[in-house]
Amino acid sequence: MTAKVEIYTWRTCPFCIRAKNLLTNKGVEFTEYSIDGDEAARAKMAQRANGRRSLPQIFINDRHVGGCDDIHALESQGKLDELLTAS
């Protein structure tokens, strides 16, 4: 089973684009929530992300994994694929 991946973004955010590119290059399908200027959506995201309001915020199987630097760190440590294949 493939993992359910969700990412909260702003369209012009370079970190969001970098995180999405990593997922896309790995062939990962994800649900993107573009929350540009939507404070209610950002508050909902922050609630899910333990108070973090920076973008992007990424969730794999409803588990908060963090932002752009966090997902790239998981990739460099060889741990991202494991999360993406877990059900």
Buried (B, 14 or more C-beta within 10 A) or exposed (E): EEBBBBBBBBEEBEBBBBBBEBBEEEEBEBEBBBBEEEEEBBEBBBEBBEEBEBBBBBBBBEEBBBBBEBBBEBBEEEEBEEBBEEE
